[in-house]
Amino acid sequence: MEKFLFVLTRGLEDPIRVTRALQLAKIAKEKGHEVHVFFTDDAVMLAQEGLIDNVIAPSGDEAVAQFTYLVVHKTPFYVCKPCAELRKIKKEDLVENASFATGHQLIDLAAQSKVFTF
């Protein structure tokens, strides 16, 4: 099996990219691949409990369905620490499986993975 890293840079303002990234991450996970998701820039908002609940793409796809699957199946979520600090996001605000990370960890994950960026 392969190792995939999904890097999201867009957040609530771009429901199409958010939904598509999580949909592909879910598909990879369903196929048995190792999946990691890294939230950076505005995407860090998505790692807060409940904020993804109303992200719906124009196609009608709901991001929360994909996100919930990933949470339940213990997909690691990494949240850019400086990006989160700028937006006043604390550890206790994050969803299950989420932890703060830095650019160093992003590069380490990318060096070992096939990377998708949204």
N, C-alpha and C positions, 0 to 999 in steps of 0.2 A: 504494500500500500504506500501511497505517497503522503507527503506532509505539505499542507496548504496553509498559507497565511493570507488572511483578508484584511486589508488596511482601509479603514474608512476615514475620510477627511471631512466629509460633509455630514450635516446633522439634520435637524428638524426642517430646515429650509429646502431640503432636496429629497423628498420621499421616494422618488424613483431610484436614485442611486442607493439609498439605504435599504430599500426593500430588495432590490436586485442583488446586492452584496450578500445580504443575509440569506436570501433564497439559494444562492450558489453555495454558500457555506453549509447550509442545511443539506443540500444534495450531496456535497462531498462527504459530510459526516454520515449520511445514510448509506453511502457506498463503502463505508468502513475506513475512510481516510482519516488521518490525524489532522485536525483543524484547529487553528488559532485565529482569534480576531483581535486586531489592534485598533483602538479608537484614538484618533489624534485630531487636533484643531477643533472645529465645531462638532465633530462626531462624539466628543467626550460627553456631551449632554445625553446621548442615548444610553449611556451606561448607568444612568440614575434610575432608580426604581420608579416604574410607572410612566416615564416620559415617552417611551416608544409606543405606548398603547394606542395612540391615535395617529400613527404614521401610516398613511394609506396612499399607495401609488394611484395615478389616474386609471390604471387598469383594474383597480379594485383590490389588488393584492395588499394584504395587511402585514406590515413588518413584524408585528407582535407574534404572529403564528410561527414564523421562522425563528425569531429570537427566543421564544419560549421553548421550542424544540432544542435549540442549542444550549440553553440553560439547563434543561432537564437532563441532557446527555453530557453534562459536565465539560462543555467546551470552554477552554480558558479565554477570558476576555482581558485584554491589557488596555489600560487607560493612561494616556500620556500624562504624567504627573504635572509638568509645568503648565500644560493646557488646562488641566483640571483645577489647579491652584488659581490660575487667572480667572476662572469662572466660579470660584468659591465652592467647588465640589469637594466633599470630604469622603473618607473611606466609608463611613456609615451610610452615605447616600447611594453607594454603588449596589448593583444587582449581585446576586449570588454568582460565584465563579470569577468575579472581576477583581483585579488588583492594579495598583499603580505601577507604571513602568516608565523607562526613559528611552531616549533615542538609542542608547547602547544596546538595550534589550531588543529593540525593533530591528536593528542591524543584525544582531545575532540570530534572531528568528528568521529573518529574510535570507541569511546565508545558508540556512538549512532547509529552505522551503521553496515551493513554487508560490509566487506572490501575485495576488490580485489587488489592484488599488481602485478605490471608488471615491 
